[in-house]
Amino acid sequence: MTISSEEMLKIAVKAADDKRAEDILALDVRGISILADYFVIAHGNSDKQVEAIMNEIIDQEEAAKVTVKRVEGREEAKWILVDLGDVVVHIFHYSERSYYNLEKIWGDAPLVDIHDMVQ
């Protein structure tokens, strides 16, 4: 059974929200990137929270039989990238998020309404 990128997105957003990630955004990059269908961007307020968000996303995706292709930045916990294939999750430490400003870099990508995913 293959899971859709939309379902991967829902799992990642809900998992991040469950660990109290802040300012969760989902960008639909299908029309502007060959890297993925969606980017999720969120942040935590401490290294431990950033790690907890990452672990919850990985655990929930693996429970849904999604293969986690790679994880970058785990050691520093300042910017962790979780590559799920069609969904790439960026988890920042709050102090790093504005510096990298991915929302602006990918400003042409439409926002996905995640309201129903976090209830």
N, CA, C and O atoms as CSV, one atom per row, in Angstrom:
chain,resi,resn,atom,element,x,y,z
A,1,MET,N,N,0.838,-1.182,0.000
A,1,MET,CA,C,0.000,0.000,0.000
A,1,MET,C,C,0.883,1.246,0.000
A,1,MET,O,O,1.742,1.409,0.866
A,2,THR,N,N,0.666,2.106,-0.964
A,2,THR,CA,C,1.418,3.350,-1.048
A,2,THR,C,C,0.576,4.479,-0.482
A,2,THR,O,O,-0.614,4.598,-0.775
A,3,ILE,N,N,1.201,5.287,0.314
A,3,ILE,CA,C,0.503,6.404,0.943
A,3,ILE,C,C,0.702,7.654,0.078
A,3,ILE,O,O,1.788,7.868,-0.460
A,4,SER,N,N,-0.322,8.463,-0.053
A,4,SER,CA,C,-0.247,9.665,-0.898
A,4,SER,C,C,0.572,10.760,-0.203
A,4,SER,O,O,0.746,10.751,1.015
A,5,SER,N,N,1.062,11.691,-1.004
A,5,SER,CA,C,1.807,12.804,-0.424
A,5,SER,C,C,0.902,13.644,0.475
A,5,SER,O,O,1.371,14.215,1.460
A,6,GLU,N,N,-0.384,13.727,0.148
A,6,GLU,CA,C,-1.317,14.480,0.988
A,6,GLU,C,C,-1.454,13.831,2.362
A,6,GLU,O,O,-1.525,14.522,3.378
A,7,GLU,N,N,-1.490,12.495,2.384
A,7,GLU,CA,C,-1.591,11.796,3.666
A,7,GLU,C,C,-0.293,11.939,4.458
A,7,GLU,O,O,-0.334,12.130,5.673
A,8,MET,N,N,0.852,11.850,3.789
A,8,MET,CA,C,2.142,12.079,4.463
A,8,MET,C,C,2.173,13.462,5.089
A,8,MET,O,O,2.636,13.641,6.216
A,9,LEU,N,N,1.668,14.446,4.333
A,9,LEU,CA,C,1.615,15.818,4.822
A,9,LEU,C,C,0.770,15.903,6.091
A,9,LEU,O,O,1.190,16.510,7.077
A,10,LYS,N,N,-0.413,15.300,6.072
A,10,LYS,CA,C,-1.309,15.334,7.236
A,10,LYS,C,C,-0.639,14.714,8.460
A,10,LYS,O,O,-0.728,15.253,9.564
A,11,ILE,N,N,0.024,13.591,8.261
A,11,ILE,CA,C,0.693,12.908,9.372
A,11,ILE,C,C,1.792,13.795,9.953
A,11,ILE,O,O,1.903,13.933,11.171
A,12,ALA,N,N,2.601,14.394,9.083
A,12,ALA,CA,C,3.708,15.234,9.541
A,12,ALA,C,C,3.203,16.463,10.291
A,12,ALA,O,O,3.739,16.814,11.343
A,13,VAL,N,N,2.177,17.116,9.755
A,13,VAL,CA,C,1.637,18.321,10.395
A,13,VAL,C,C,1.047,17.974,11.756
A,13,VAL,O,O,1.293,18.675,12.738
A,14,LYS,N,N,0.273,16.903,11.817
A,14,LYS,CA,C,-0.340,16.514,13.087
A,14,LYS,C,C,0.723,16.122,14.108
A,14,LYS,O,O,0.617,16.486,15.279
A,15,ALA,N,N,1.737,15.390,13.683
A,15,ALA,CA,C,2.812,14.982,14.595
A,15,ALA,C,C,3.553,16.203,15.136
A,15,ALA,O,O,3.863,16.267,16.326
A,16,ALA,N,N,3.836,17.168,14.265
A,16,ALA,CA,C,4.505,18.396,14.709
A,16,ALA,C,C,3.631,19.142,15.712
A,16,ALA,O,O,4.117,19.619,16.737
A,17,ASP,N,N,2.351,19.238,15.411
A,17,ASP,CA,C,1.417,19.920,16.308
A,17,ASP,C,C,1.314,19.198,17.652
A,17,ASP,O,O,1.213,19.838,18.699
A,18,ASP,N,N,1.338,17.875,17.620
A,18,ASP,CA,C,1.257,17.097,18.856
A,18,ASP,C,C,2.426,17.391,19.799
A,18,ASP,O,O,2.290,17.258,21.016
A,19,LYS,N,N,3.562,17.786,19.248
A,19,LYS,CA,C,4.734,18.136,20.065
A,19,LYS,C,C,4.876,19.652,20.214
A,19,LYS,O,O,5.947,20.159,20.549
A,20,ARG,N,N,3.790,20.355,19.963
A,20,ARG,CA,C,3.693,21.800,20.172
A,20,ARG,C,C,4.666,22.616,19.311
A,20,ARG,O,O,5.181,23.646,19.746
A,21,ALA,N,N,4.906,22.142,18.092
A,21,ALA,CA,C,5.683,22.939,17.146
A,21,ALA,C,C,4.943,24.253,16.912
A,21,ALA,O,O,3.715,24.299,16.974
A,22,GLU,N,N,5.680,25.299,16.648
A,22,GLU,CA,C,5.074,26.610,16.464
A,22,GLU,C,C,5.138,27.049,15.009
A,22,GLU,O,O,6.024,26.653,14.251
A,23,ASP,N,N,4.166,27.882,14.645
A,23,ASP,CA,C,4.079,28.469,13.289
A,23,ASP,C,C,4.258,27.415,12.200
A,23,ASP,O,O,5.100,27.561,11.314
A,24,ILE,N,N,3.469,26.368,12.274
A,24,ILE,CA,C,3.548,25.302,11.273
A,24,ILE,C,C,2.961,25.813,9.965
A,24,ILE,O,O,1.833,26.306,9.925
A,25,LEU,N,N,3.732,25.690,8.910
A,25,LEU,CA,C,3.285,26.054,7.562
A,25,LEU,C,C,3.494,24.865,6.643
A,25,LEU,O,O,4.443,24.096,6.800
A,26,ALA,N,N,2.600,24.728,5.686
A,26,ALA,CA,C,2.777,23.733,4.633
A,26,ALA,C,C,2.707,24.470,3.303
A,26,ALA,O,O,1.766,25.220,3.044
A,27,LEU,N,N,3.699,24.250,2.476
A,27,LEU,CA,C,3.777,24.882,1.156
A,27,LEU,C,C,3.588,23.833,0.080
A,27,LEU,O,O,4.190,22.760,0.130
A,28,ASP,N,N,2.756,24.145,-0.884
A,28,ASP,CA,C,2.542,23.274,-2.031
A,28,ASP,C,C,3.563,23.662,-3.087
A,28,ASP,O,O,3.403,24.675,-3.769
A,29,VAL,N,N,4.612,22.860,-3.224
A,29,VAL,CA,C,5.701,23.179,-4.144
A,29,VAL,C,C,5.659,22.346,-5.418
A,29,VAL,O,O,6.638,22.295,-6.164
A,30,ARG,N,N,4.527,21.692,-5.669
A,30,ARG,CA,C,4.426,20.820,-6.855
A,30,ARG,C,C,4.699,21.563,-8.152
A,30,ARG,O,O,5.315,21.009,-9.061
A,31,GLY,N,N,4.257,22.791,-8.250
A,31,GLY,CA,C,4.426,23.521,-9.500
A,31,GLY,C,C,5.765,24.197,-9.660
A,31,GLY,O,O,6.082,24.690,-10.743
A,32,ILE,N,N,6.572,24.231,-8.587
A,32,ILE,CA,C,7.820,24.992,-8.664
A,32,ILE,C,C,9.068,24.223,-8.240
A,32,ILE,O,O,10.171,24.766,-8.304
A,33,SER,N,N,8.918,22.982,-7.813
A,33,SER,CA,C,10.080,22.209,-7.392
A,33,SER,C,C,9.933,20.757,-7.827
A,33,SER,O,O,8.842,20.188,-7.793
A,34,ILE,N,N,11.039,20.177,-8.230
A,34,ILE,CA,C,11.031,18.742,-8.533
A,34,ILE,C,C,11.444,17.938,-7.304
A,34,ILE,O,O,11.449,16.707,-7.339
A,35,LEU,N,N,11.793,18.634,-6.211
A,35,LEU,CA,C,12.271,17.962,-5.001
A,35,LEU,C,C,11.168,17.237,-4.245
A,35,LEU,O,O,11.386,16.155,-3.701
A,36,ALA,N,N,9.983,17.836,-4.215
A,36,ALA,CA,C,8.906,17.286,-3.388
A,36,ALA,C,C,7.586,17.899,-3.826
A,36,ALA,O,O,7.550,18.825,-4.635
A,37,ASP,N,N,6.499,17.361,-3.272
A,37,ASP,CA,C,5.175,17.948,-3.484
A,37,ASP,C,C,4.882,19.021,-2.441
A,37,ASP,O,O,4.268,20.046,-2.736
A,38,TYR,N,N,5.337,18.762,-1.207
A,38,TYR,CA,C,5.056,19.680,-0.108
A,38,TYR,C,C,6.283,19.890,0.758
A,38,TYR,O,O,7.087,18.979,0.954
A,39,PHE,N,N,6.414,21.102,1.273
A,39,PHE,CA,C,7.373,21.416,2.325
A,39,PHE,C,C,6.577,21.759,3.569
A,39,PHE,O,O,5.589,22.490,3.502
A,40,VAL,N,N,7.002,21.239,4.687
A,40,VAL,CA,C,6.447,21.634,5.980
A,40,VAL,C,C,7.550,22.396,6.701
A,40,VAL,O,O,8.699,21.957,6.736
A,41,ILE,N,N,7.193,23.539,7.276
A,41,ILE,CA,C,8.143,24.358,8.016
A,41,ILE,C,C,7.541,24.619,9.391
A,41,ILE,O,O,6.383,25.020,9.509
A,42,ALA,N,N,8.346,24.385,10.434
A,42,ALA,CA,C,7.887,24.618,11.801
A,42,ALA,C,C,9.109,24.895,12.667
A,42,ALA,O,O,10.248,24.721,12.236
A,43,HIS,N,N,8.851,25.325,13.886
A,43,HIS,CA,C,9.980,25.493,14.801
A,43,HIS,C,C,9.616,25.108,16.220
A,43,HIS,O,O,8.450,25.067,16.614
A,44,GLY,N,N,10.682,24.826,16.976
A,44,GLY,CA,C,10.575,24.560,18.402
A,44,GLY,C,C,11.393,25.589,19.147
A,44,GLY,O,O,12.199,26.305,18.552
A,45,ASN,N,N,11.185,25.664,20.452
A,45,ASN,CA,C,11.829,26.706,21.253
A,45,ASN,C,C,13.074,26.241,21.997
A,45,ASN,O,O,13.703,27.027,22.705
A,46,SER,N,N,13.432,24.973,21.840
A,46,SER,CA,C,14.656,24.457,22.461
A,46,SER,C,C,15.160,23.294,21.615
A,46,SER,O,O,14.432,22.746,20.787
A,47,ASP,N,N,16.418,22.931,21.839
A,47,ASP,CA,C,16.976,21.779,21.120
A,47,ASP,C,C,16.162,20.525,21.413
A,47,ASP,O,O,15.892,19.732,20.512
A,48,LYS,N,N,15.775,20.346,22.666
A,48,LYS,CA,C,15.003,19.152,23.038
A,48,LYS,C,C,13.643,19.121,22.349
A,48,LYS,O,O,13.187,18.059,21.927
A,49,GLN,N,N,12.993,20.279,22.233
A,49,GLN,CA,C,11.701,20.307,21.554
A,49,GLN,C,C,11.866,20.026,20.065
A,49,GLN,O,O,11.063,19.296,19.483
A,50,VAL,N,N,12.887,20.591,19.447
A,50,VAL,CA,C,13.151,20.331,18.030
A,50,VAL,C,C,13.360,18.830,17.805
A,50,VAL,O,O,12.824,18.259,16.856
A,51,GLU,N,N,14.138,18.202,18.680
A,51,GLU,CA,C,14.358,16.758,18.577
A,51,GLU,C,C,13.064,15.980,18.796
A,51,GLU,O,O,12.805,14.995,18.104
A,52,ALA,N,N,12.253,16.417,19.755
A,52,ALA,CA,C,10.982,15.730,20.028
A,52,ALA,C,C,10.042,15.823,18.829
A,52,ALA,O,O,9.358,14.855,18.497
A,53,ILE,N,N,10.008,16.977,18.185
A,53,ILE,CA,C,9.175,17.150,16.984
A,53,ILE,C,C,9.653,16.195,15.894
A,53,ILE,O,O,8.851,15.499,15.271
A,54,MET,N,N,10.961,16.168,15.672
A,54,MET,CA,C,11.535,15.272,14.665
A,54,MET,C,C,11.180,13.815,14.968
A,54,MET,O,O,10.726,13.086,14.086
A,55,ASN,N,N,11.388,13.400,16.214
A,55,ASN,CA,C,11.126,12.007,16.580
A,55,ASN,C,C,9.663,11.638,16.397
A,55,ASN,O,O,9.353,10.539,15.937
A,56,GLU,N,N,8.760,12.549,16.754
A,56,GLU,CA,C,7.331,12.255,16.609
A,56,GLU,C,C,6.947,12.124,15.136
A,56,GLU,O,O,6.174,11.238,14.774
A,57,ILE,N,N,7.479,12.995,14.293
A,57,ILE,CA,C,7.196,12.913,12.857
A,57,ILE,C,C,7.713,11.588,12.298
A,57,ILE,O,O,6.998,10.896,11.574
A,58,ILE,N,N,8.942,11.242,12.632
A,58,ILE,CA,C,9.518,9.987,12.134
A,58,ILE,C,C,8.699,8.801,12.634
A,58,ILE,O,O,8.360,7.910,11.855
A,59,ASP,N,N,8.378,8.784,13.925
A,59,ASP,CA,C,7.611,7.664,14.494
A,59,ASP,C,C,6.252,7.511,13.818
A,59,ASP,O,O,5.858,6.400,13.464
A,60,GLN,N,N,5.533,8.623,13.638
A,60,GLN,CA,C,4.190,8.564,13.056
A,60,GLN,C,C,4.229,8.178,11.575
A,60,GLN,O,O,3.384,7.415,11.106
A,61,GLU,N,N,5.208,8.704,10.847
A,61,GLU,CA,C,5.330,8.352,9.424
A,61,GLU,C,C,5.685,6.871,9.278
A,61,GLU,O,O,5.107,6.172,8.447
A,62,GLU,N,N,6.634,6.397,10.083
A,62,GLU,CA,C,7.007,4.981,10.004
A,62,GLU,C,C,5.843,4.080,10.403
A,62,GLU,O,O,5.676,3.003,9.830
A,63,ALA,N,N,5.039,4.503,11.374
A,63,ALA,CA,C,3.856,3.726,11.769
A,63,ALA,C,C,2.863,3.613,10.617
A,63,ALA,O,O,2.109,2.644,10.534
A,64,ALA,N,N,2.865,4.613,9.722
A,64,ALA,CA,C,1.989,4.599,8.549
A,64,ALA,C,C,2.673,3.946,7.348
A,64,ALA,O,O,2.163,4.006,6.230
A,65,LYS,N,N,3.829,3.324,7.585
A,65,LYS,CA,C,4.586,2.605,6.544
A,65,LYS,C,C,5.249,3.536,5.526
A,65,LYS,O,O,5.510,3.135,4.392
A,66,VAL,N,N,5.521,4.785,5.936
A,66,VAL,CA,C,6.253,5.727,5.096
A,66,VAL,C,C,7.744,5.505,5.359
A,66,VAL,O,O,8.168,5.394,6.509
A,67,THR,N,N,8.527,5.441,4.295
A,67,THR,CA,C,9.971,5.313,4.436
A,67,THR,C,C,10.586,6.686,4.620
A,67,THR,O,O,10.407,7.574,3.787
A,68,VAL,N,N,11.306,6.854,5.710
A,68,VAL,CA,C,12.055,8.086,5.933
A,68,VAL,C,C,13.347,7.949,5.151
A,68,VAL,O,O,14.197,7.124,5.489
A,69,LYS,N,N,13.499,8.750,4.111
A,69,LYS,CA,C,14.639,8.605,3.210
A,69,LYS,C,C,15.936,9.079,3.844
A,69,LYS,O,O,16.973,8.432,3.700
A,70,ARG,N,N,15.881,10.211,4.546
A,70,ARG,CA,C,17.069,10.673,5.273
A,70,ARG,C,C,16.679,11.777,6.237
A,70,ARG,O,O,15.640,12.424,6.105
A,71,VAL,N,N,17.561,11.966,7.219
A,71,VAL,CA,C,17.399,13.027,8.209
A,71,VAL,C,C,18.723,13.769,8.285
A,71,VAL,O,O,19.770,13.155,8.491
A,72,GLU,N,N,18.686,15.075,8.121
A,72,GLU,CA,C,19.894,15.908,8.174
A,72,GLU,C,C,19.786,16.875,9.346
A,72,GLU,O,O,18.698,17.367,9.644
A,73,GLY,N,N,20.910,17.153,10.017
A,73,GLY,CA,C,20.943,18.161,11.065
A,73,GLY,C,C,20.553,17.669,12.440
A,73,GLY,O,O,20.383,18.468,13.361
A,74,ARG,N,N,20.410,16.388,12.590
A,74,ARG,CA,C,19.964,15.797,13.859
A,74,ARG,C,C,20.913,16.142,15.011
A,74,ARG,O,O,20.456,16.381,16.129
A,75,GLU,N,N,22.209,16.171,14.762
A,75,GLU,CA,C,23.191,16.382,15.831
A,75,GLU,C,C,23.096,17.771,16.443
A,75,GLU,O,O,23.156,17.917,17.664
A,76,GLU,N,N,22.949,18.797,15.599
A,76,GLU,CA,C,22.932,20.164,16.110
A,76,GLU,C,C,21.557,20.589,16.587
A,76,GLU,O,O,21.450,21.434,17.476
A,77,ALA,N,N,20.498,20.022,16.016
A,77,ALA,CA,C,19.104,20.344,16.350
A,77,ALA,C,C,18.804,21.834,16.195
A,77,ALA,O,O,18.032,22.399,16.970
A,78,LYS,N,N,19.411,22.463,15.202
A,78,LYS,CA,C,19.115,23.872,14.892
A,78,LYS,C,C,18.233,23.966,13.648
A,78,LYS,O,O,17.355,24.824,13.562
A,79,TRP,N,N,18.478,23.079,12.691
A,79,TRP,CA,C,17.640,22.955,11.498
A,79,TRP,C,C,17.692,21.491,11.096
A,79,TRP,O,O,18.701,21.015,10.576
A,80,ILE,N,N,16.617,20.792,11.336
A,80,ILE,CA,C,16.548,19.378,10.985
A,80,ILE,C,C,15.660,19.238,9.755
A,80,ILE,O,O,14.552,19.772,9.704
A,81,LEU,N,N,16.161,18.520,8.780
A,81,LEU,CA,C,15.409,18.244,7.570
A,81,LEU,C,C,15.051,16.757,7.579
A,81,LEU,O,O,15.925,15.896,7.675
A,82,VAL,N,N,13.759,16.473,7.476
A,82,VAL,CA,C,13.277,15.090,7.399
A,82,VAL,C,C,12.735,14.887,5.990
A,82,VAL,O,O,11.723,15.475,5.609
A,83,ASP,N,N,13.419,14.052,5.229
A,83,ASP,CA,C,13.052,13.798,3.832
A,83,ASP,C,C,12.194,12.543,3.770
A,83,ASP,O,O,12.661,11.432,4.023
A,84,LEU,N,N,10.920,12.752,3.426
A,84,LEU,CA,C,9.977,11.646,3.290
A,84,LEU,C,C,9.718,11.315,1.821
A,84,LEU,O,O,8.835,10.517,1.505
A,85,GLY,N,N,10.483,11.924,0.938
A,85,GLY,CA,C,10.266,11.735,-0.495
A,85,GLY,C,C,9.414,12.859,-1.036
A,85,GLY,O,O,9.938,13.908,-1.409
A,86,ASP,N,N,8.109,12.657,-1.084
A,86,ASP,CA,C,7.209,13.675,-1.627
A,86,ASP,C,C,6.918,14.804,-0.643
A,86,ASP,O,O,6.344,15.826,-1.018
A,87,VAL,N,N,7.309,14.622,0.602
A,87,VAL,CA,C,7.138,15.646,1.629
A,87,VAL,C,C,8.491,15.836,2.313
A,87,VAL,O,O,9.129,14.870,2.730
A,88,VAL,N,N,8.921,17.095,2.421
A,88,VAL,CA,C,10.157,17.419,3.127
A,88,VAL,C,C,9.782,18.325,4.292
A,88,VAL,O,O,9.133,19.356,4.115
A,89,VAL,N,N,10.204,17.918,5.489
A,89,VAL,CA,C,9.874,18.662,6.699
A,89,VAL,C,C,11.121,19.387,7.194
A,89,VAL,O,O,12.181,18.783,7.358
A,90,HIS,N,N,10.979,20.694,7.429
A,90,HIS,CA,C,12.047,21.529,7.969
A,90,HIS,C,C,11.647,21.915,9.385
A,90,HIS,O,O,10.649,22.607,9.586
A,91,ILE,N,N,12.429,21.465,10.371
A,91,ILE,CA,C,12.155,21.795,11.766
A,91,ILE,C,C,13.310,22.662,12.258
A,91,ILE,O,O,14.455,22.217,12.325
A,92,PHE,N,N,12.991,23.888,12.593
A,92,PHE,CA,C,14.006,24.836,13.018
A,92,PHE,C,C,13.980,25.048,14.521
A,92,PHE,O,O,12.944,24.885,15.165
A,93,HIS,N,N,15.128,25.413,15.074
A,93,HIS,CA,C,15.175,26.038,16.386
A,93,HIS,C,C,14.700,27.463,16.138
A,93,HIS,O,O,15.055,28.062,15.122
A,94,TYR,N,N,13.904,28.015,17.046
A,94,TYR,CA,C,13.283,29.320,16.772
A,94,TYR,C,C,14.301,30.384,16.381
A,94,TYR,O,O,13.989,31.278,15.596
A,95,SER,N,N,15.517,30.296,16.922
A,95,SER,CA,C,16.525,31.322,16.636
A,95,SER,C,C,17.074,31.224,15.207
A,95,SER,O,O,17.680,32.175,14.714
A,96,GLU,N,N,16.868,30.096,14.549
A,96,GLU,CA,C,17.397,29.896,13.197
A,96,GLU,C,C,16.354,30.140,12.108
A,96,GLU,O,O,16.709,30.433,10.966
A,97,ARG,N,N,15.105,30.025,12.443
A,97,ARG,CA,C,14.062,30.060,11.416
A,97,ARG,C,C,14.054,31.363,10.634
A,97,ARG,O,O,14.010,31.342,9.404
A,98,SER,N,N,14.093,32.484,11.316
A,98,SER,CA,C,14.027,33.765,10.600
A,98,SER,C,C,15.299,34.012,9.794
A,98,SER,O,O,15.259,34.695,8.771
A,99,TYR,N,N,16.421,33.467,10.243
A,99,TYR,CA,C,17.669,33.643,9.509
A,99,TYR,C,C,17.589,32.991,8.126
A,99,TYR,O,O,17.976,33.596,7.127
A,100,TYR,N,N,17.090,31.768,8.075
A,100,TYR,CA,C,17.013,31.057,6.798
A,100,TYR,C,C,15.792,31.457,5.983
A,100,TYR,O,O,15.830,31.399,4.754
A,101,ASN,N,N,14.719,31.857,6.637
A,101,ASN,CA,C,13.531,32.435,6.000
A,101,ASN,C,C,13.061,31.661,4.765
A,101,ASN,O,O,12.899,32.233,3.687
A,102,LEU,N,N,12.847,30.370,4.934
A,102,LEU,CA,C,12.391,29.536,3.809
A,102,LEU,C,C,11.051,30.002,3.256
A,102,LEU,O,O,10.776,29.852,2.066
A,103,GLU,N,N,10.221,30.568,4.125
A,103,GLU,CA,C,8.921,31.051,3.671
A,103,GLU,C,C,9.086,32.090,2.561
A,103,GLU,O,O,8.304,32.124,1.611
A,104,LYS,N,N,10.107,32.933,2.689
A,104,LYS,CA,C,10.350,33.955,1.668
A,104,LYS,C,C,10.992,33.343,0.422
A,104,LYS,O,O,10.626,33.673,-0.706
A,105,ILE,N,N,11.945,32.453,0.645
A,105,ILE,CA,C,12.630,31.812,-0.491
A,105,ILE,C,C,11.627,31.076,-1.372
A,105,ILE,O,O,11.720,31.123,-2.598
A,106,TRP,N,N,10.668,30.393,-0.744
A,106,TRP,CA,C,9.650,29.634,-1.466
A,106,TRP,C,C,8.334,30.408,-1.500
A,106,TRP,O,O,7.255,29.816,-1.497
A,107,GLY,N,N,8.435,31.725,-1.533
A,107,GLY,CA,C,7.259,32.591,-1.475
A,107,GLY,C,C,6.274,32.413,-2.619
A,107,GLY,O,O,5.110,32.793,-2.495
A,108,ASP,N,N,6.722,31.842,-3.732
A,108,ASP,CA,C,5.815,31.597,-4.867
A,108,ASP,C,C,4.917,30.386,-4.637
A,108,ASP,O,O,3.940,30.188,-5.359
A,109,ALA,N,N,5.246,29.580,-3.638
A,109,ALA,CA,C,4.469,28.358,-3.375
A,109,ALA,C,C,3.215,28.708,-2.578
A,109,ALA,O,O,3.289,29.430,-1.584
A,110,PRO,N,N,2.076,28.202,-3.011
A,110,PRO,CA,C,0.851,28.463,-2.254
A,110,PRO,C,C,0.875,27.765,-0.895
A,110,PRO,O,O,1.404,26.662,-0.754
A,111,LEU,N,N,0.293,28.430,0.096
A,111,LEU,CA,C,0.137,27.818,1.417
A,111,LEU,C,C,-0.971,26.775,1.360
A,111,LEU,O,O,-1.976,26.958,0.674
A,112,VAL,N,N,-0.780,25.696,2.075
A,112,VAL,CA,C,-1.802,24.669,2.215
A,112,VAL,C,C,-2.565,24.974,3.499
A,112,VAL,O,O,-1.957,25.275,4.527
A,113,ASP,N,N,-3.877,24.899,3.446
A,113,ASP,CA,C,-4.694,25.109,4.634
A,113,ASP,C,C,-4.562,23.870,5.526
A,113,ASP,O,O,-5.064,22.796,5.194
A,114,ILE,N,N,-3.881,24.035,6.658
A,114,ILE,CA,C,-3.642,22.903,7.555
A,114,ILE,C,C,-4.573,22.910,8.772
A,114,ILE,O,O,-4.430,22.087,9.677
A,115,HIS,N,N,-5.509,23.829,8.784
A,115,HIS,CA,C,-6.390,23.999,9.948
A,115,HIS,C,C,-7.025,22.679,10.376
A,115,HIS,O,O,-7.034,22.362,11.565
A,116,ASP,N,N,-7.554,21.910,9.437
A,116,ASP,CA,C,-8.231,20.653,9.779
A,116,ASP,C,C,-7.250,19.545,10.184
A,116,ASP,O,O,-7.659,18.536,10.760
A,117,MET,N,N,-5.966,19.730,9.888
A,117,MET,CA,C,-4.965,18.709,10.215
A,117,MET,C,C,-4.520,18.795,11.667
A,117,MET,O,O,-3.974,17.826,12.195
A,118,VAL,N,N,-4.736,19.919,12.321
A,118,VAL,CA,C,-4.187,20.131,13.659
A,118,VAL,C,C,-5.261,20.157,14.732
A,118,VAL,O,O,-5.003,20.615,15.845
A,119,GLN,N,N,-6.442,19.682,14.428
A,119,GLN,CA,C,-7.495,19.670,15.442
A,119,GLN,C,C,-7.618,18.322,16.073
A,119,GLN,O,O,-8.458,18.127,16.952
